[in-house]
């Protein structure tokens, strides 16, 4: 951690915060701080991919999240979701003290299943910009106690991760209680992610594409990318791409007189031979034979089509 900026907010030009992690190798920041009117870190709008959790230990303060003001009293905790525009506000002249925990949710991604079941339904939920734990709510004391365990262990990645899992469990349960995390949230988010990748392939298939690029188009890992393609189309991403290109080849063979070199170029293949091998894999025939078969079929159907025309 850079101690010169401890407790301060340092922003990039786009307004996102450069989080002052306790360890450059572990994306977590834990700080026991205070806020009062007109200090330099009060009322500074910013956002970051990290989630932010703040527990008030003495006094009262407020948070603004996407323009909404949330009051916090001693014992309250606020969870601010990823990429929300937010800032802290002083309410009284006396300093308000707090414990703040800022961390990348990816710390919890032990597997693709965990990412899909527990992480993405929270951070991708457009209806969940923040959660507030108050004295009238269940689990408030539990999250308060967990936050107090963090400052002494902030330099131990393993211990922080253990506590983060417990805090995240309370966030999920709180989300379910208030109805922000319905049973349809996970599959809907999953489907939208997959649709984004389908759209990317549809728009970019004419140029060389890699698995990294396909996954990056939906901002997910390669392993999750593979999982979603397996779930929705029972193909790997690259196989789906090749199949998509082969279908485009078939369209050109049926609807144009373009030669094989021209079709190869239009469909994103590196050579005519490779295009032919890929096409045969999916259509069980060569491109030339496919065109001939289609032409014969069209010729056979033509008389019948004219017979059905009413004069």
RODO-2510 file (C-alpha; in nm, 4 decimals, decimal comma):
residues 311
     n   res          X          Y          Z
     1     x     0,0000     0,0000     0,0000
     2     x     0,1143     0,3542    -0,0757
     3     x     0,0855     0,5151     0,2672
     4     x     0,0939     0,8633     0,1139
     5     x    -0,2594     0,8139    -0,0149
     6     x    -0,4072     0,5995     0,2650
     7     x    -0,7705     0,6957     0,3145
     8     x    -0,7726     0,9227     0,0092
     9     x    -0,9502     0,8843    -0,3239
    10     x    -0,7267     0,9004    -0,6306
    11     x    -0,9135     0,9011    -0,9612
    12     x    -0,8375     0,8377    -1,3254
    13     x    -0,9554     1,0809    -1,5909
    14     x    -1,2756     0,8825    -1,6469
    15     x    -1,3715     0,9150    -1,2796
    16     x    -1,2878     0,5599    -1,1793
    17     x    -1,0889     0,5194    -0,8598
    18     x    -0,7357     0,3867    -0,8495
    19     x    -0,7798     0,1655    -0,5449
    20     x    -0,4834     0,1706    -0,3102
    21     x    -0,4670    -0,2040    -0,2453
    22     x    -0,2908    -0,3252     0,0681
    23     x    -0,0898    -0,5654    -0,1477
    24     x    -0,0348    -0,5111    -0,5239
    25     x    -0,0718    -0,8877    -0,5703
    26     x    -0,4069    -0,9093    -0,3905
    27     x    -0,6927    -0,6701    -0,4821
    28     x    -0,8159    -0,5776    -0,1337
    29     x    -0,8100    -0,2508     0,0604
    30     x    -0,9020    -0,2326     0,4304
    31     x    -0,8862     0,0908     0,6261
    32     x    -1,0078     0,2331     0,9549
    33     x    -1,0947     0,5880     0,8674
    34     x    -1,3013     0,8909     0,9585
    35     x    -1,4901     1,1613     0,7768
    36     x    -1,6057     1,5103     0,8695
    37     x    -1,7181     1,8107     0,6633
    38     x    -1,4817     1,9404     0,3940
    39     x    -1,2060     1,6840     0,4255
    40     x    -1,0529     1,6018     0,0868
    41     x    -1,2041     1,2518     0,0631
    42     x    -1,5621     1,3631     0,1332
    43     x    -1,8117     1,4107    -0,1536
    44     x    -1,5769     1,2860    -0,4261
    45     x    -1,7901     1,1000    -0,6847
    46     x    -1,6114     0,7947    -0,8206
    47     x    -1,6644     0,4325    -0,9216
    48     x    -1,4644     0,1130    -0,9518
    49     x    -1,5075    -0,2504    -1,0485
    50     x    -1,4440    -0,3460    -0,6874
    51     x    -1,7300    -0,3738    -0,4407
    52     x    -1,7195    -0,1429    -0,1389
    53     x    -1,8365    -0,2255     0,2127
    54     x    -1,8380     0,0366     0,4879
    55     x    -1,9339    -0,0120     0,8542
    56     x    -1,9922     0,2886     1,0802
    57     x    -1,8187     0,2355     1,4153
    58     x    -1,8904     0,5768     1,5733
    59     x    -2,1230     0,8667     1,4856
    60     x    -2,3210     0,8887     1,1633
    61     x    -2,2558     0,9618     0,7996
    62     x    -2,4187     0,9129     0,4616
    63     x    -2,3403     0,7613     0,1241
    64     x    -2,4611     0,8825    -0,2121
    65     x    -2,5096     0,5916    -0,4556
    66     x    -2,6172     0,6817    -0,8091
    67     x    -2,7663     1,0039    -0,6754
    68     x    -2,9555     0,8480    -0,3853
    69     x    -2,8579     0,9432    -0,0277
    70     x    -2,8403     0,6607     0,2272
    71     x    -2,8101     0,7509     0,5955
    72     x    -2,5845     0,5379     0,8132
    73     x    -2,5783     0,5333     1,1929
    74     x    -2,3369     0,3650     1,4311
    75     x    -2,3553    -0,0100     1,3738
    76     x    -2,4887     0,0193     1,0172
    77     x    -2,3101    -0,1241     0,7148
    78     x    -2,3500    -0,0395     0,3473
    79     x    -2,2535    -0,2589     0,0534
    80     x    -2,1956    -0,0661    -0,2720
    81     x    -2,2021    -0,2850    -0,5798
    82     x    -1,9493    -0,2872    -0,8606
    83     x    -1,9289     0,0173    -1,0919
    84     x    -2,1788     0,2358    -0,9036
    85     x    -2,1168     0,6111    -0,8803
    86     x    -2,0826     0,6839    -0,5109
    87     x    -1,9234     0,8981    -0,2424
    88     x    -1,9299     0,9450     0,1348
    89     x    -2,0797     1,2463     0,3099
    90     x    -2,0302     1,3911     0,6558
    91     x    -2,3482     1,4654     0,8513
    92     x    -2,2102     1,6184     1,1709
    93     x    -1,9140     1,8369     1,2618
    94     x    -1,7755     1,5618     1,4836
    95     x    -1,5783     1,2982     1,2897
    96     x    -1,7639     0,9807     1,2002
    97     x    -1,5463     0,6707     1,2203
    98     x    -1,5751     0,3684     0,9965
    99     x    -1,4123     0,0523     0,8649
   100     x    -1,4011     0,0293     0,4878
   101     x    -1,3352    -0,2804     0,2787
   102     x    -1,2875    -0,2497    -0,0979
   103     x    -1,2194    -0,5678    -0,2934
   104     x    -1,2425    -0,7329    -0,6312
   105     x    -1,5262    -0,9914    -0,6288
   106     x    -1,2972    -1,2119    -0,8355
   107     x    -1,1202    -1,3011    -0,5115
   108     x    -1,4148    -1,5335    -0,4460
   109     x    -1,4147    -1,7029    -0,7875
   110     x    -1,2983    -2,0457    -0,6765
   111     x    -1,4659    -2,2033    -0,9821
   112     x    -1,6968    -2,1267    -1,2719
   113     x    -1,9858    -2,2660    -1,0689
   114     x    -1,9184    -2,0238    -0,7830
   115     x    -1,8889    -1,7353    -1,0296
   116     x    -2,2234    -1,8185    -1,1910
   117     x    -2,4169    -1,9078    -0,8755
   118     x    -2,2890    -1,6543    -0,6244
   119     x    -2,0862    -1,3713    -0,7791
   120     x    -2,2347    -1,2646    -1,1105
   121     x    -2,5982    -1,2639    -0,9873
   122     x    -2,4901    -0,9905    -0,7450
   123     x    -2,2457    -0,7755    -0,9408
   124     x    -2,4488    -0,7900    -1,2657
   125     x    -2,7821    -0,7182    -1,0984
   126     x    -2,8930    -0,3801    -1,2336
   127     x    -3,1519    -0,3530    -0,9555
   128     x    -2,8917    -0,3932    -0,6824
   129     x    -2,6791    -0,0782    -0,6631
   130     x    -2,6398    -0,1040    -0,2846
   131     x    -2,7526    -0,2880     0,0281
   132     x    -2,7892    -0,1401     0,3767
   133     x    -2,7626    -0,3441     0,6946
   134     x    -2,9373    -0,1607     0,9829
   135     x    -3,0205    -0,2463     1,3446
   136     x    -3,3722    -0,3443     1,2405
   137     x    -3,2392    -0,5979     0,9895
   138     x    -3,1285    -0,9534     1,0299
   139     x    -2,7551    -1,0238     0,9984
   140     x    -2,6499    -0,6637     1,0771
   141     x    -2,4584    -0,7659     1,3877
   142     x    -2,2922    -1,0533     1,2044
   143     x    -2,1613    -0,8340     0,9217
   144     x    -2,0559    -0,5682     1,1782
   145     x    -1,8507    -0,8258     1,3697
   146     x    -1,6930    -0,9599     1,0495
   147     x    -1,5896    -0,6125     0,9392
   148     x    -1,4140    -0,5606     1,2733
   149     x    -1,1993    -0,8698     1,2126
   150     x    -1,0547    -0,7268     0,8895
   151     x    -0,8108    -0,4478     0,9913
   152     x    -0,5711    -0,6751     1,1899
   153     x    -0,5525    -0,9259     0,9008
   154     x    -0,5471    -0,6871     0,6035
   155     x    -0,2022    -0,8081     0,4926
   156     x    -0,2981    -1,1777     0,4996
   157     x    -0,4700    -1,2666     0,1726
   158     x    -0,5892    -1,6052     0,2965
   159     x    -0,7515    -1,4685     0,6128
   160     x    -0,9147    -1,1802     0,4241
   161     x    -1,0531    -1,4245     0,1677
   162     x    -1,2069    -1,6401     0,4415
   163     x    -1,3836    -1,3409     0,5944
   164     x    -1,4880    -1,2100     0,2537
   165     x    -1,6677    -1,5384     0,1827
   166     x    -1,8674    -1,5005     0,5043
   167     x    -1,9534    -1,1386     0,4314
   168     x    -2,0558    -1,2292     0,0764
   169     x    -2,2833    -1,5014     0,2102
   170     x    -2,4637    -1,2372     0,4174
   171     x    -2,4894    -1,0104     0,1129
   172     x    -2,6559    -1,2900    -0,0847
   173     x    -2,8980    -1,3683     0,1985
   174     x    -2,9842    -1,0012     0,2465
   175     x    -3,0449    -0,9661    -0,1280
   176     x    -3,2816    -1,2619    -0,1214
   177     x    -3,4732    -1,1246     0,1781
   178     x    -3,5450    -0,7915     0,0080
   179     x    -3,6334    -0,9637    -0,3187
   180     x    -3,3405    -0,8225    -0,5155
   181     x    -3,2086    -1,1657    -0,6049
   182     x    -3,4893    -1,3650    -0,7612
   183     x    -3,4534    -1,7200    -0,8902
   184     x    -3,4549    -1,5969    -1,2518
   185     x    -3,1620    -1,3598    -1,2088
   186     x    -2,8862    -1,6108    -1,2670
   187     x    -3,0174    -1,7752    -1,5850
   188     x    -3,1159    -1,4356    -1,7284
   189     x    -2,7713    -1,2903    -1,6714
   190     x    -2,6187    -1,6073    -1,8138
   191     x    -2,8321    -1,5926    -2,1262
   192     x    -2,7570    -1,2250    -2,1867
   193     x    -2,3864    -1,2980    -2,1566
   194     x    -2,4127    -1,5763    -2,4114
   195     x    -2,6171    -1,3593    -2,6485
   196     x    -2,3451    -1,0960    -2,6347
   197     x    -2,0883    -1,3493    -2,7515
   198     x    -2,3161    -1,4754    -3,0272
   199     x    -2,3578    -1,1207    -3,1488
   200     x    -1,9842    -1,0645    -3,1410
   201     x    -1,9196    -1,3713    -3,3573
   202     x    -2,1961    -1,2716    -3,5982
   203     x    -2,0384    -0,9294    -3,6451
   204     x    -1,6720    -1,0309    -3,6494
   205     x    -1,6619    -1,3784    -3,8101
   206     x    -1,4941    -1,2504    -4,1289
   207     x    -1,1662    -1,1824    -3,9469
   208     x    -0,9444    -1,4150    -3,7399
   209     x    -1,0918    -1,4644    -3,3915
   210     x    -0,9504    -1,6264    -3,0796
   211     x    -1,1111    -1,7740    -2,7695
   212     x    -0,9658    -1,4842    -2,5710
   213     x    -1,1466    -1,2330    -2,7919
   214     x    -1,4783    -1,4186    -2,7745
   215     x    -1,4639    -1,4334    -2,3951
   216     x    -1,3497    -1,0712    -2,3705
   217     x    -1,6480    -0,9579    -2,5785
   218     x    -1,8680    -1,0505    -2,2786
   219     x    -1,6062    -0,9634    -2,0164
   220     x    -1,5849    -1,3188    -1,8825
   221     x    -1,3163    -1,5823    -1,8380
   222     x    -1,2334    -1,8387    -2,1063
   223     x    -1,3529    -2,1214    -1,8810
   224     x    -1,6915    -1,9543    -1,8310
   225     x    -1,7093    -1,8844    -2,2042
   226     x    -1,6623    -2,2555    -2,2745
   227     x    -1,9240    -2,3463    -2,0148
   228     x    -2,1901    -2,1173    -2,1637
   229     x    -2,1386    -2,2410    -2,5193
   230     x    -2,1601    -2,5989    -2,3954
   231     x    -2,4826    -2,5187    -2,2102
   232     x    -2,6643    -2,3322    -2,4863
   233     x    -2,5403    -2,4861    -2,8124
   234     x    -2,3462    -2,7945    -2,6981
   235     x    -2,0379    -2,6758    -2,8872
   236     x    -1,7103    -2,5158    -2,7927
   237     x    -1,6804    -2,1451    -2,8811
   238     x    -1,4319    -2,2163    -3,1602
   239     x    -1,6430    -2,5006    -3,3005
   240     x    -1,9452    -2,2692    -3,2948
   241     x    -1,7414    -2,0084    -3,4847
   242     x    -1,6371    -2,2650    -3,7466
   243     x    -1,9952    -2,3884    -3,7774
   244     x    -2,1166    -2,0301    -3,8191
   245     x    -1,8630    -1,9697    -4,0968
   246     x    -1,9605    -2,2938    -4,2689
   247     x    -2,3253    -2,1869    -4,2672
   248     x    -2,2212    -1,8588    -4,4288
   249     x    -2,0356    -2,0549    -4,6961
   250     x    -2,3531    -2,2528    -4,7627
   251     x    -2,5506    -1,9300    -4,8003
   252     x    -2,3084    -1,7979    -5,0621
   253     x    -2,3043    -2,1315    -5,2450
   254     x    -2,6839    -2,1265    -5,2696
   255     x    -2,7386    -1,7607    -5,3481
   256     x    -2,4396    -1,6456    -5,5548
   257     x    -2,2029    -1,7377    -5,8339
   258     x    -1,8951    -1,6350    -5,6379
   259     x    -1,5947    -1,8640    -5,6797
   260     x    -1,4387    -2,0567    -5,3920
   261     x    -1,1586    -1,8082    -5,3337
   262     x    -1,4054    -1,5218    -5,3012
   263     x    -1,6291    -1,7172    -5,0640
   264     x    -1,3264    -1,8209    -4,8578
   265     x    -1,2295    -1,4592    -4,8076
   266     x    -1,5823    -1,3440    -4,7240
   267     x    -1,6293    -1,6142    -4,4607
   268     x    -1,3107    -1,5638    -4,2630
   269     x    -1,1129    -1,8713    -4,3685
   270     x    -0,7384    -1,8571    -4,4247
   271     x    -0,7455    -2,0711    -4,7401
   272     x    -0,9712    -2,2574    -4,9820
   273     x    -0,8484    -2,5981    -4,8665
   274     x    -0,9186    -2,5217    -4,4995
   275     x    -1,2591    -2,3831    -4,5898
   276     x    -1,3389    -2,7046    -4,7783
   277     x    -1,2321    -2,9276    -4,4902
   278     x    -1,4366    -2,7280    -4,2393
   279     x    -1,7421    -2,7199    -4,4649
   280     x    -1,7306    -3,0961    -4,5170
   281     x    -1,7091    -3,1520    -4,1418
   282     x    -2,0474    -2,9867    -4,0926
   283     x    -2,2274    -3,0636    -4,4213
   284     x    -2,0774    -3,4054    -4,5074
   285     x    -1,9979    -3,2933    -4,8610
   286     x    -1,7590    -3,0580    -5,0391
   287     x    -1,8579    -2,7002    -5,1206
   288     x    -1,8624    -2,7758    -5,4964
   289     x    -2,0810    -3,0832    -5,4524
   290     x    -2,3131    -2,8853    -5,2229
   291     x    -2,3543    -2,6167    -5,4903
   292     x    -2,4245    -2,8787    -5,7589
   293     x    -2,6807    -3,0547    -5,5385
   294     x    -2,8519    -2,7240    -5,4664
   295     x    -2,8581    -2,6310    -5,8362
   296     x    -3,0097    -2,9685    -5,9273
   297     x    -3,2715    -2,9339    -5,6565
   298     x    -3,3592    -2,5846    -5,7727
   299     x    -3,3914    -2,7036    -6,1340
   300     x    -3,6173    -2,9924    -6,0350
   301     x    -3,8449    -2,7667    -5,8345
   302     x    -3,8693    -2,4943    -6,0983
   303     x    -4,1394    -2,6615    -6,3218
   304     x    -4,3555    -2,7340    -6,0186
   305     x    -4,3266    -2,3733    -5,9112
   306     x    -4,4440    -2,2504    -6,2517
   307     x    -4,7356    -2,4987    -6,2505
   308     x    -4,8678    -2,3395    -5,9342
   309     x    -4,8796    -1,9907    -6,0865
   310     x    -5,2349    -1,8785    -6,1603
   311     x    -5,2815    -1,6957    -6,4908
***
